[in-house]
Every structure is written in C-alpha cells, then in structure tokens.
Amino acid sequence: MKQVTFLYGPNGSGKSSIAKGLRAAQEHGLTQELFDKDFVDRLLLPDQRIPGVFVIRDGDPDIQQRIDELAGKQPDGGRRQPGEIEYAANVVDGLEKSIEKQKRLVNEADSRLSVACWEKRKKLPRPMQQAFKGFLGDSGKNLAEVHRVRASPSPEGLKNSEELLAIYATLESENTKELQRLQKLPNLNELSAEQIDLLTQPIKSKDETNFGDFVRQVGNSDWVRQGLHYLEASRNRCPFCQQSIDADIEASLVSLFDHFYEDQVSVVRGILKSEEGVSAEIDEFLTTIRTSTAEEAPGILKATEPLMQQITLRIEQVKRKIEAPSSEVDLQGFGTLQAEINKLISDANERIDASNQLLRNKQLALESLKAEVWQYYVHSVVDNDLAEYDGAINAPIKALANLEPKLSDARNKLTQKRNELSGLQRRLTSAVPTVEAINRTLLNLGFLSFSIQHIDNDDTYKLVRPDGTPASQTLSEGERTLISLLYYFHKLMRIHEDQSAPGRVVAVIDDPVSSLDGEMLFVINLLLRKIFKSCVDGTGRLEQVFLLTHNAYFFKESEFTPKGISPGDRSFFVLTKGADGRTTYKHYEQSPIKSNYTQLWNQVRAASKSENPEMSAWLPNAMRRIIENYFQIAGGLDTDKVIARIPESDRWACQALLSWYNDGSHTSPWDIDYSSISSDATTHIRAFQRVFEASGHAAHYEMMMAE
C-alpha cells in the first residue's frame, strides 16, 4: 500500500467491512486509529461524556497545583473553591458596573441640558435664528457647539439681545452674491506699414518672359495664374484647343510667377489668419459678456456690434486679395472703437469692485454677529442650565477618573492570569488542551450553538449549549459527525507528534461526510489535507492513511493537492457490487472519479458516437439533469423563447426535452430517473444541441462534447 490510499464505492459495496478488516489486521509495533459510525456512537454517549485523549497526567505536580490556584478546585465531598481567575473576574465585573452607573449619571445630565438648550434656542427672536444654521436639525450637535463656545475665551463686553437685534436691522437680509469682473477686450490686429503697402499694391508676375507683353496687354495676370492649374491637370495640352504645348512655352508661363510672387501671397494669407484669430477671440469675449449679470453687459454688447461688422469686412477684403493678388485692398482701421469699448469695461469693473467690497464687508459683519449671538446664547440664555449641569456631573466625573485606571489594571491582571493558566495547561498531558483546540476550531467555523466543557477533577468533558444544558442528546447527526471527527483529528495529531511512544500509526477514515452539508465538506477536507500532509512529510509516527467514501464530489475534493504541497505516494481503488452480491475492485494509479456533471456529458457524448444509437432510459435523464444544472447556474432558461428560435423540423423533439426540464424543476434532479420518449437517440441528441444553440450557449455544448 502507498502512503495515502483512496477507496471509492457506493453504499452497500463493503467499504465499512474493509475498514473494520484493516482495523483488525494488527501488526506488532503498529497502532491503527479507525474513524467510522461506531466511533461516533461510542464517543458521544447518552450521559454526554467524552473520554480524554490521554487519561494519565504526567506533568509537574507544581504546575497542577498552580492550575488549581488559578482555576479553582473542588475537594472530594467538599464545596468548590474559587480560583484567582474567578476572583479577578469578579473585580472586573464590579468595576465595570460602577463605571456604567457613573456614565449613566453623566448621560442623564447631558440629556437634561440638551433639552433645555434646545427649547431656549427655539424661543430666541427670528433674526437670531440665522446664527444657528447648521445646528437647527440636531439637538446633540447644538449641545456640542454650546460646550465648544463655553470652553473658548469669552470676548469682552457681551452684547445683549436689543443690541444684537439692532445690528441685524442695519444689515441687508437678502443673500447677494459677488459679481465676476468683466473680461478685457482682446487686442485687435493692427497692420504694419509693410502689410498695408502689400495690400494696397497689386502683386504682379514677372515681365521678362516671352509672355510678359501678352499679360500686360490682357491686363489680367490673375486670370493667367489661375489657368496654370488647368494646364497642370490637362497633361501638357492646351485646356482650350487640346493641342500639345511645347515645354519652353510651359516653362515661360510658370516663370511668370516666381517665389517672390508666392511669398507675397503667403504674407497676405498670414494677415487673413490674424484677422480670423481676432474674430474668434472677440466671439469668446462676447460669450462671457452675455453670461454676465452685470448691469453694464447689454451696453457693452451693443457697442461691440460695429467692431464685429468692421472685422467681418476686413476678413472679406483680405480673402479677395488672396483670390486676386493684383487687386488693391485698403483695410479700414478700428479708430476709437477699441478705446470706447475698453472704457465701458473699465467703468463697469470699477463699479463691480466697489460692490464686491461692500458685500465682503457685509459677510464679515454677519459672521462676527453670528459669533456674538452664540456668546450671548451660551453666557446669558442657558447659563443657569450649564451651572446646574456642572453640579450634576461633578461627582460622577471624579468617580470615573478614579475607577477607569483601576478597571484597566484589573483587566490586565485577569488577562495575565488567563494566559498563565492557558500556558500551564498546554504543559500538561490532559484532555484540557484538546478541549481548547476543539473549541477554537468550532469558533473559527462559526459554530456558536454549543461548545465542549471540561468536567472538573475528571479526564472527561461534555457538550453544552450556551444556556449550560447538555447538548449530546440534541445534536444533529451532522453536528455529531463534525465533533467526533474533530476529536479524532486532534487525537491523531497528538499521537502522530508523540515521539516518546514507539511504533507506526495508520489512520483509517470511513465515510466522514455521510450527513454533512457542502460547507462541512470543505471543512472536513481541510482537516484531511493536514492529515495527508503529516503522513507524507514523515515528521512523525503517521505512516499510512486510508480514506473510504461513497461521495464522488468529496472524493475529488479530498484527493486534490494544493499547489506547492507534495501529494506523496497515492493509490486509488473503485469498488463495484455485482448482481450476484459480490464486490470487486479495480486499482488505478490516477484518480478515476470525475464530477457528476462531467459524467453526464460523457454519457451523451458516448451515445452520439455510437454506431447503434438506440434511446435508453439513462440518456434522456442525463440530458434533463444537464439542462437543469447548467441553466440554473447560467440564470435560467426561457423555454418559450428557445422553442421559437428552433427550426420547425426539430421543434417537437426540443419541446419534449424541455418538458422534462420543467417537470424536473419541481422534483429532485439527482434522484429521479425516467424517460417519456422512446425512439432512436439521434433525433433527441440533435434537439439537445439545438437547445444550447438557441439559448446562446453553443460554445459550452461544443466544449463539453469535445474529446
């Protein structure tokens, strides 16, 4: 046998007999620990007692004496004597109750003061209520501000109610917002003397060519320049008579317009770009003026209209110059328009600045008045309530200052004694460390409905509910199995790590998940992996582990090895019980068990490749179970929409297949086997495929049907 052996077989295949047979095959120097149903029944007896892992205590007597001093003890026939931990816990409990009482007195005084301040605040004159914005909906927040104002330095010469109301009357009550200053008019495009000369003088071609006289006689060099574009497009043919043009003639025409000519035209284009840029900046400027709430905005917009008209005219004139370089253009200057508009903007900004300054002064005055109202409220309105509050909390505050350090010290002493007890118990070979380990595991698993309690002066312990009642008679089968396996696990690990004892150890675990849910399967697998790892690592006495189960899912989870962990030497056996009642087995080097879902697809795949595809009872049931389980995960299946997408020729078979799906939704999908269709399997396998295609899951079908 290998280090870890897995045996899989259905119920009734003889697994339990094999486990008991392994347990009975004792060898010299070999200790076998069997976990099975009998183990659970023996462990949890009707009187709620569980035998200790080790019943002999061989620790230091002085340690046991100190444990008795800390935890207390019960002499034979005598009354139980409390220990130091119980006394320390009583001290902590007494201090906590005293502190709770003093805090309650302070909270009651806080509540009375909060109500008094809240009611007196509501009676203040309406103008003063402005100072309490932000505190009007929360009496607790209002009280906190009272304490803050009271703790801050008080200004000299507190104003009375009449003085505060007079100040409110002199300030405007409406909430006027500050205005934004107006943007300055963008700089306009002033032309240089060279640019003006270029625009006002014709841009001409060269006269020294063969066609110079011709151009002068025609008097339209722009027409000739434009004709060059047609000449280039006609591939050296005259665009009018279509005759070939000599290369010398073409060169003479091109030379009429040299680089100097083109450079001048390029300068004009630059002037156009500048004019258009100014136009865009002024458009942006006008947008900001339109959004302004300043009273001068409409007048500025009206004054800008002639400016925009002039800029538009200048742009049109420059465009004409570019189209006809020989033409003469005289751009009109802006004159006083720019200065007049800037004057309007400057005057408006002066008024806005003055208005904003006044508004800022008003806001500062209101903020100052708010602080003065709070001072009046705290020191003149609720001053008597604050004095009464001081008298009520004086004694409790002094008591808390005295009790809280004592509580902290008492808690530290209690923690120290509990830690000392825990450390001493771990040094003894007793049932108590196992109790603590199992209870910690239960707590980590979230089981708060019961725990394991050690029985004083005895090497046994019992299961109890939170109310102290015995729990072994009320535990569910799953809880009994879990507790028993936890006990088995800690016992096995203790034996495995005990190097002082001779001999090898073999663990035989028979069906530990018969009645546990999915969460428990996961927990049990974690414990089993630790057992497997302890065996494979070879660091202790555990040398072999046998795991027997009827649950395929649990089998796969158990044999899974996390990344980075050595699986060790493993072997796998599958048990089969024949019609004659005899059980046979088959050995595998690799795990032969696949998931139920994969096995169902294997059945459908095998039927689709069969040379004689007859419909059998298992095939429709396999299809139904696949549809139920897959589409439950995928979000459900709208059968009406799926049927509507399937061709008419296959629709009847799909309707029959989906009727199984609808019927099965009200029954157990894993326990019912039936077939309502009898014919060859080809039609129904095709219908099965159509369902996945019509529902948009063809890729999953193709993946699962692939080899």
C-alpha positions in Angstrom: 0.0 0.0 0.0 1.0 3.6 -0.6 1.2 6.4 1.9 -2.4 7.6 1.1 -5.0 5.2 -0.3 -8.4 6.3 -1.6 -11.3 3.8 -1.9 -14.5 4.8 -3.7 -17.6 2.7 -3.7 -21.4 3.1 -3.5 -23.3 2.3 -0.3 -23.5 -1.4 0.3 -20.3 -2.1 -1.6 -18.5 -3.3 1.5 -16.5 -0.2 2.5 -17.3 -0.4 6.2 -16.3 -4.1 6.2 -13.0 -3.2 4.6 -12.4 -0.5 7.2 -13.1 -2.9 10.0 -10.9 -5.5 8.4 -8.0 -3.1 8.2 -8.5 -2.2 11.9 -8.5 -5.9 12.8 -5.2 -6.6 10.9 -3.0 -5.6 13.8 0.8 -5.9 13.4 3.5 -5.7 16.0 4.6 -2.1 16.5 1.5 -0.8 14.6 -1.2 1.4 16.0 -4.4 1.8 13.9 -6.9 4.6 14.5 -10.3 4.0 12.9 -13.0 6.6 12.4 -16.4 5.3 11.5 -20.0 5.4 12.6 -19.2 3.1 15.6 -16.5 5.5 16.7 -19.1 8.4 16.7 -21.6 6.3 18.7 -19.0 5.3 21.3 -17.7 8.8 21.6 -20.9 10.6 22.3 -22.5 8.5 25.0 -26.0 9.3 26.3 -24.5 10.7 29.5 -22.7 13.4 27.4 -19.2 12.2 28.5 -16.3 12.1 26.0 -13.1 10.2 27.1 -10.0 12.3 27.3 -7.3 11.9 24.6 -4.8 10.9 27.3 -6.2 9.8 30.6 -2.8 9.8 32.5 -1.3 13.1 33.6 2.4 13.0 33.9 3.1 16.7 34.2 4.9 18.6 37.1 2.8 18.5 40.3 3.7 22.1 41.0 2.2 23.0 37.7 -1.1 21.3 38.5 -1.1 23.0 41.9 -0.7 26.4 40.3 -3.5 25.5 37.8 -5.8 24.7 40.8 -4.9 28.0 42.4 -5.8 29.9 39.2 -8.9 27.9 38.0 -10.1 26.8 41.4 -10.8 23.2 42.6 -13.4 21.0 44.3 -12.1 18.8 47.1 -13.7 15.3 47.4 -17.0 15.8 49.1 -16.4 19.4 49.7 -17.6 22.7 48.3 -15.9 24.1 45.2 -13.1 26.6 46.0 -13.0 29.6 43.5 -9.6 30.3 41.9 -7.7 33.5 41.3 -9.2 34.0 37.9 -12.7 33.9 39.2 -11.8 36.5 41.9 -10.1 38.7 39.3 -13.2 38.4 37.0 -15.4 39.4 39.9 -13.3 42.5 40.5 -13.5 43.5 36.8 -17.3 42.9 36.8 -17.7 45.1 39.9 -15.7 48.0 38.4 -17.5 47.8 35.1 -20.9 48.0 36.9 -19.7 51.0 38.9 -18.3 52.8 35.8 -21.5 52.1 34.0 -23.5 53.7 36.8 -21.4 56.9 36.8 -21.6 57.1 33.0 -25.3 56.8 33.2 -25.5 59.8 35.6 -23.4 61.8 33.2 -25.6 60.8 30.2 -28.7 61.8 32.1 -27.3 65.2 32.9 -26.3 65.6 29.2 -29.8 64.7 28.1 -31.4 67.3 30.5 -29.0 70.0 29.3 -29.6 69.2 25.7 -33.4 69.5 26.1 -33.1 72.8 28.0 -30.7 74.4 25.4 -32.8 73.2 22.5 -36.0 74.7 23.9 -34.4 78.0 24.8 -32.8 78.3 21.4 -36.2 78.0 19.7 -37.5 80.9 21.8 -34.8 83.3 20.5 -36.0 86.1 18.1 -36.3 85.1 14.5 -33.3 87.2 13.2 -31.0 85.5 15.7 -32.0 82.0 14.3 -29.7 82.8 11.3 -26.7 82.2 13.6 -27.8 78.6 14.2 -27.8 77.4 10.6 -26.2 74.0 10.6 -27.5 73.2 14.1 -31.3 73.5 13.6 -31.9 69.8 12.9 -29.8 68.2 15.6 -30.0 68.9 19.3 -26.9 66.8 20.0 -24.9 68.9 17.6 -26.3 72.0 19.1 -25.2 70.9 22.6 -21.7 70.1 21.3 -21.4 73.7 20.0 -22.6 75.0 23.3 -19.7 73.2 25.1 -17.2 74.4 22.5 -18.3 78.0 22.7 -18.3 77.8 26.5 -14.7 76.4 26.5 -13.4 79.1 24.2 -12.3 82.5 25.5 -15.2 85.0 26.1 -14.9 88.4 24.4 -15.1 91.5 26.5 -18.4 93.4 26.5 -21.0 90.8 25.6 -23.9 92.4 23.7 -27.5 92.0 24.9 -30.5 91.0 22.9 -31.5 94.5 22.0 -28.0 95.4 20.7 -27.8 92.2 18.6 -31.3 92.8 17.0 -30.3 96.4 16.2 -27.2 95.2 14.2 -29.4 92.8 12.3 -31.7 95.6 11.4 -28.9 97.7 9.8 -27.7 94.8 7.6 -29.5 93.8 4.4 -31.1 90.4 4.8 -31.0 89.3 1.1 -28.2 86.9 0.0 -26.4 89.0 -2.7 -23.6 87.2 -4.4 -20.3 88.8 -5.6 -20.1 89.6 -9.3 -17.3 88.5 -11.6 -15.2 91.2 -13.1 -15.7 91.7 -16.9 -13.0 90.4 -19.2 -10.9 92.9 -21.2 -11.4 93.3 -24.9 -8.8 91.2 -26.8 -6.1 93.1 -28.6 -7.1 94.0 -32.2 -4.9 93.3 -35.2 -3.0 96.5 -36.2 -1.3 96.2 -39.6 2.3 97.2 -40.1 3.4 99.7 -42.8 4.7 96.8 -44.9 1.5 94.9 -44.6 -0.6 97.9 -45.6 1.7 98.5 -48.7 1.3 94.9 -49.7 -2.5 95.0 -49.5 -2.8 98.4 -51.3 -0.4 97.5 -54.2 -1.0 94.9 -56.9 1.0 91.6 -56.6 2.3 91.1 -60.2 4.0 88.5 -62.2 7.5 88.9 -63.9 7.5 90.8 -67.2 10.8 89.5 -68.6 9.4 86.2 -70.0 8.1 85.7 -73.6 4.5 86.1 -72.3 5.2 89.3 -70.3 3.9 91.6 -73.1 0.9 89.3 -73.5 -0.1 89.5 -69.9 0.3 93.3 -69.9 -1.9 93.6 -72.9 -4.5 91.3 -71.4 -4.2 93.2 -68.1 -5.2 90.2 -66.0 -2.3 88.3 -64.5 -4.7 86.7 -62.0 -6.6 85.0 -64.9 -3.3 83.6 -66.3 -2.2 82.4 -62.9 -5.4 80.5 -62.4 -5.0 79.0 -65.8 -1.8 77.3 -64.8 -3.8 74.9 -62.6 -5.8 73.8 -65.6 -2.6 73.4 -67.6 -1.2 71.0 -65.0 -4.4 69.0 -64.9 -4.5 68.6 -68.8 -1.1 66.9 -69.0 0.7 69.5 -71.3 -2.2 70.1 -73.6 -4.0 73.4 -74.1 -7.2 73.2 -72.0 -9.0 75.1 -74.8 -7.8 73.6 -78.1 -6.3 70.4 -76.7 -3.1 70.8 -78.7 0.2 69.8 -77.2 2.1 72.7 -75.6 5.8 73.0 -76.1 7.9 72.6 -72.9 9.5 76.0 -73.4 6.1 77.6 -73.6 5.1 75.9 -70.3 8.3 77.0 -68.6 7.8 80.6 -69.7 4.3 80.6 -68.3 5.4 79.1 -65.0 8.3 81.6 -64.6 5.8 84.5 -64.8 5.0 83.6 -61.1 8.3 83.1 -59.2 8.9 82.5 -55.5 8.8 86.2 -54.7 5.3 86.4 -56.1 4.2 83.4 -54.0 5.9 84.8 -50.8 3.9 87.9 -51.1 0.7 85.9 -51.5 1.7 83.9 -48.4 2.1 87.1 -46.4 -1.5 88.0 -47.3 -2.6 84.6 -46.1 -0.9 85.3 -42.8 -2.8 88.6 -42.5 -6.1 86.7 -43.1 -5.2 84.2 -40.3 -4.5 87.0 -37.9 -7.8 88.7 -38.7 -9.7 85.4 -38.2 -7.9 84.8 -34.9 -9.0 88.2 -33.6 -12.6 87.5 -34.7 -12.6 84.2 -32.7 -11.2 85.9 -29.6 -13.8 88.6 -29.8 -16.6 85.9 -30.1 -15.3 84.3 -27.0 -15.2 87.7 -25.2 -18.8 88.3 -26.2 -19.8 84.9 -24.9 -18.5 85.9 -21.4 -20.3 89.2 -21.6 -23.6 87.6 -22.4 -23.3 85.3 -19.4 -22.5 88.2 -17.0 -25.2 89.6 -14.7 -23.6 93.0 -14.6 -25.9 95.8 -15.5 -23.4 97.2 -18.0 -23.3 94.0 -20.1 -26.1 95.0 -22.6 -24.4 98.3 -23.3 -21.1 96.7 -24.0 -22.7 94.1 -26.3 -24.3 96.9 -28.3 -21.1 98.9 -28.5 -19.2 95.9 -29.9 -21.6 95.4 -32.8 -19.8 98.0 -35.1 -16.5 96.4 -34.2 -17.6 92.9 -35.3 -19.0 94.3 -38.5 -15.7 96.0 -39.3 -13.7 92.9 -38.5 -16.0 90.8 -40.8 -15.5 93.4 -43.6 -11.7 93.3 -43.2 -11.7 89.5 -43.4 -13.7 89.6 -46.7 -11.3 92.2 -48.1 -8.2 90.1 -47.4 -9.9 87.0 -48.9 -10.5 89.0 -52.1 -6.8 90.0 -52.1 -5.8 86.3 -51.9 -8.1 85.4 -54.8 -6.9 88.3 -56.9 -3.4 89.2 -55.8 -3.2 92.0 -58.4 -6.2 93.8 -56.8 -5.8 96.7 -54.4 -7.3 96.5 -50.8 -7.5 99.3 -48.3 -8.4 97.9 -44.8 -10.1 100.4 -42.6 -8.6 100.9 -39.1 -10.5 100.5 -35.9 -10.1 104.1 -34.8 -11.7 104.9 -31.4 -13.9 101.8 -31.3 -11.5 99.8 -29.2 -10.9 102.6 -26.8 -14.6 103.3 -26.3 -15.3 99.6 -25.6 -12.4 99.3 -23.1 -13.6 102.5 -21.4 -17.1 100.9 -20.9 -15.4 97.7 -19.5 -13.1 99.6 -17.2 -16.0 101.7 -15.7 -18.1 98.5 -15.2 -15.2 96.8 -13.4 -14.7 99.7 -11.1 -18.4 99.5 -10.1 -18.2 95.7 -9.6 -15.1 96.0 -7.4 -16.8 98.6 -5.2 -19.9 96.5 -4.9 -18.0 93.3 -4.1 -16.0 95.1 -1.4 -19.2 96.2 0.2 -20.6 92.7 0.0 -17.5 91.2 1.6 -17.7 93.7 4.4 -21.3 92.7 5.0 -20.4 89.0 5.1 -17.7 89.6 7.6 -20.1 91.6 9.7 -22.7 88.8 9.6 -20.0 86.2 10.6 -18.9 88.4 13.5 -22.6 88.8 14.5 -23.1 85.1 14.4 -20.3 84.5 16.9 -21.7 87.3 19.2 -25.2 85.6 19.1 -23.6 82.3 20.2 -21.8 84.0 23.0 -25.0 85.7 24.2 -26.9 82.4 23.9 -24.3 80.4 26.0 -23.4 83.0 28.6 -26.8 84.8 29.1 -29.6 82.4 27.9 -28.5 78.9 29.1 -26.0 79.9 31.8 -28.2 78.7 34.6 -28.7 75.3 32.9 -24.9 75.0 32.5 -24.4 75.7 36.1 -26.9 73.1 37.1 -25.2 70.6 34.7 -21.8 71.2 36.3 -23.2 70.4 39.7 -24.8 67.2 38.4 -21.7 65.7 36.7 -19.0 66.9 39.2 -19.2 63.8 41.4 -19.6 61.2 38.6 -16.6 62.7 36.7 -14.4 62.5 39.7 -15.5 58.9 40.3 -14.8 57.9 36.7 -11.3 59.4 36.9 -10.7 57.2 39.9 -12.4 54.0 38.6 -11.2 53.8 35.0 -7.5 53.3 35.8 -8.4 50.6 38.3 -10.5 48.8 35.7 -7.7 48.9 33.2 -5.3 47.4 35.8 -7.9 44.8 36.8 -8.4 43.7 33.2 -4.7 43.4 32.7 -4.4 41.2 35.8 -7.3 39.0 34.6 -5.7 38.6 31.2 -2.3 37.7 32.7 -3.9 35.0 34.9 -5.9 33.5 32.0 -2.7 33.5 29.8 -0.8 31.9 32.6 -3.5 29.2 33.0 -3.5 28.5 29.3 0.2 28.1 29.2 0.3 25.8 32.1 -2.5 23.6 30.7 -0.6 23.2 27.5 2.4 21.8 29.5 0.2 19.0 30.9 -0.8 15.8 29.1 -4.5 16.1 29.7 -7.9 16.4 28.0 -8.0 20.1 28.5 -5.6 21.1 25.7 -7.8 19.0 23.3 -10.9 20.8 24.6 -9.4 24.2 24.0 -8.2 23.2 20.5 -11.6 21.8 19.5 -13.4 24.8 20.9 -11.1 27.2 19.0 -11.9 25.2 15.8 -15.6 25.4 16.5 -15.3 29.1 17.0 -13.4 29.6 13.8 -16.1 27.6 11.9 -18.8 29.9 13.3 -20.5 27.2 15.5 -21.8 29.3 18.4 -24.7 27.0 19.4 -22.6 24.7 21.5 -19.1 24.1 23.0 -17.1 21.4 24.8 -16.8 21.8 28.6 -14.2 20.1 30.7 -15.6 18.3 33.8 -13.7 19.4 36.9 -11.4 16.8 38.6 -12.0 14.3 35.8 -10.5 13.4 32.5 -13.7 13.7 30.6 -15.7 16.6 29.1 -19.2 17.2 27.8 -21.0 19.2 25.1 -23.2 22.0 26.4 -25.5 24.6 24.8 -24.9 28.4 25.6 -27.5 28.1 28.4 -25.5 25.3 30.0 -27.8 22.4 29.2 -26.3 19.1 27.9 -26.2 19.0 24.1 -25.3 15.5 23.1 -28.9 14.3 23.1 -30.0 17.3 20.9 -27.1 17.4 18.5 -28.0 16.8 14.8 -26.3 13.9 13.0 -24.1 16.4 11.1 -23.0 18.1 14.4 -22.2 14.7 16.0 -20.1 13.7 13.0 -18.3 17.0 13.0 -17.5 16.9 16.7 -16.4 13.3 16.5 -14.1 14.0 13.5 -12.6 17.0 15.3 -11.9 14.8 18.3 -10.4 12.1 16.1 -8.2 14.7 14.2 -6.7 16.2 17.4 -6.2 12.8 18.9 -4.5 11.5 15.8 -2.3 14.6 15.6 -1.3 14.2 19.2 -0.4 10.6 18.7 1.5 11.4 15.5 3.6 14.1 17.2 4.3 12.0 20.3 7.9 10.8 19.6 8.3 9.3 23.0 5.9 6.4 22.1 7.2 3.6 19.8 5.6 2.2 16.7 4.0 3.3 13.5 0.5 4.7 13.1 -2.1 4.0 10.4 -5.3 6.1 10.1 -8.5 4.5 8.6 -11.3 7.0 7.9 -14.6 5.6 6.7 -17.2 7.9 5.2 -16.8 11.0 7.3 -19.3 13.1 5.3 -22.4 10.9 5.3 -24.7 13.7 6.7 -22.7 16.9 6.3 -23.6 19.8 4.1 -21.4 21.5 1.5 -19.7 23.8 4.0 -18.9 20.9 6.2 -17.4 19.0 3.2 -15.0 21.9 2.8 -14.0 21.9 6.5 -13.5 18.2 6.7 -11.3 18.3 3.5 -9.1 20.9 5.2 -8.6 18.5 8.2 -7.9 15.6 5.9 -5.3 17.5 3.9 -3.5 18.3 7.1 -3.6 14.5 8.0 -2.3 13.6 4.5 0.5 16.2 4.7 1.6 15.0 8.1 1.8 11.5 6.7 3.7 12.5 3.5 6.1 14.8 5.3 7.2 11.8 7.5 7.9 14.1 10.5 6.0 11.9 13.0 4.6 8.4 13.6 1.8 8.5 11.0 2.8 6.4 8.0 -0.4 5.5 6.2 -3.9 6.9 5.7 -6.9 5.0 4.2 -9.9 7.1 3.1 -13.2 5.4 2.2 -16.2 7.2 0.8 -19.3 6.9 -1.4 -19.4 10.6 -2.3 -17.8 11.4 -5.7 -17.6 15.1 -5.0 -16.0 14.6 -1.6 -13.6 12.0 -3.2 -12.4 14.6 -5.8 -12.1 17.4 -3.2 -10.1 15.1 -0.8 -7.6 13.9 -3.4 -6.9 17.4 -4.6 -3.5 18.6 -3.6 -2.9 22.4 -3.4 -0.1 23.9 -5.3 3.3 23.6 -3.6 2.2 20.6 -1.5 3.6 17.1 -2.2 0.8 14.5 -2.8 3.2 11.7 -1.8 2.6 8.1 -2.9 -1.0 7.5 -3.6 -3.2 4.7 -4.9 -6.9 4.6 -5.9 -9.5 1.8 -5.8 -13.0 1.7 -7.1 -15.4 -0.9 -5.5 -18.3 -2.4 -7.6 -21.0 -4.7 -6.3 -22.3 -7.1 -8.9 -25.7 -8.6 -9.4 -24.6 -11.7 -7.5 -23.8 -9.7 -4.5 -20.1 -10.0 -4.8 -17.9 -6.9 -4.5 -15.0 -6.5 -6.9 -12.4 -3.7 -7.1 -10.2 -2.0 -9.7 -6.9 -0.3 -9.0 -5.9 3.0 -10.6 -2.7 5.0 -10.4 -4.6 8.2 -11.0 -7.9 9.3 -9.7 -10.7 7.7 -11.8 -13.6 9.8 -10.3 -14.9 12.7 -12.3 -17.7 15.1 -11.3 -21.3 14.1 -11.8 -21.8 16.9 -14.3 -18.8 15.7 -16.4 -20.0 12.1 -16.2 -23.4 13.1 -17.6 -21.8 14.7 -20.6 -19.7 11.6 -21.1 -22.9 9.6 -21.4 -24.3 12.0 -24.0 -21.0 12.1 -25.9 -20.8 8.3 -26.0 -24.4 8.0 -27.3 -23.7 10.5 -30.1 -20.7 8.4 -31.3 -22.4 5.1 -31.0 -22.9 3.1 -34.2 -26.3 1.9 -33.0 -27.8 5.0 -31.2 -30.8 3.5 -29.5 -32.7 5.5 -26.9 -32.1 4.1 -23.5 -33.6 5.0 -20.1 -30.5 6.8 -18.9 -29.9 9.1 -21.9 -33.0 11.4 -21.6 -32.4 11.5 -17.8 -28.8 12.6 -18.4 -29.9 15.3 -20.8 -32.5 16.6 -18.4 -30.1 16.8 -15.5 -27.5 18.6 -17.6 -30.1 21.3 -18.7 -31.4 21.7 -15.1 -28.0 22.1 -13.5 -26.3 24.2 -16.2 -29.1 26.7 -16.8 -29.7 27.1 -13.1 -26.1 28.4 -12.9 -26.5 30.4 -16.2 -29.5 32.3 -14.9 -32.4 30.2 -16.0 -34.0 29.2 -19.3 -36.9 30.9 -21.1 -38.4 27.8 -22.8 -40.8 29.7 -25.0 -38.1 32.0 -26.5 -35.8 29.0 -27.0 -38.5 27.0 -28.9 -39.3 29.9 -31.1 -35.7 30.1 -32.3 -35.5 26.3 -33.2 -36.3 25.1 -36.8 -39.8 23.5 -37.2 -38.3 20.1 -38.0 -36.6 19.8 -34.6 -39.1 21.8 -32.6 -41.3 18.8 -31.4 -38.2 17.0 -30.0 -37.0 20.1 -28.3 -40.4 20.7 -26.7 -40.4 17.1 -25.4 -36.9 17.6 -24.0 -37.7 20.9 -22.3 -40.9 19.4 -20.8 -38.6 17.2 -18.8 -36.7 20.4 -17.7 -40.0 22.0 -16.5 -41.2 18.8 -14.8 -37.9 18.3 -13.1 -37.8 21.8 -11.6 -40.3 20.6 -9.0 -38.6 17.3 -8.2 -35.1 16.1 -7.1 -32.8 16.3 -10.2 -30.4 13.7 -8.8 -32.8 11.0 -7.6 -35.4 10.7 -10.3 -34.7 8.6 -13.4 -37.4 8.4 -16.0 -37.8 8.6 -19.8 -41.0 9.6 -21.6 -39.6 9.2 -25.1 -38.8 6.0 -26.9 -37.1 6.1 -30.3 -33.5 6.3 -31.6 -31.2 8.7 -29.8 -30.1 10.7 -32.9 -33.1 13.0 -33.1 -33.0 13.8 -29.4 -29.3 14.4 -29.3 -29.8 16.9 -32.1 -32.7 18.5 -30.2 -30.3 18.7 -27.1 -27.8 20.5 -29.2 -30.5 22.9 -30.6 -31.4 23.9 -27.1 -27.9 25.1 -26.3 -27.6 26.9 -29.7 -31.0 28.6 -29.4 -30.2 29.8 -25.9 -26.8 31.3 -26.9 -24.7 28.6 -25.2 -23.4 26.7 -28.2 -19.8 27.2 -27.1 -20.5 25.3 -23.9 -22.1 22.4 -25.8 -19.1 22.2 -28.2 -16.6 22.3 -25.3 -18.3 19.5 -23.4 -18.9 17.3 -26.5 -15.2 17.6 -27.5 -12.9 14.6 -26.7 
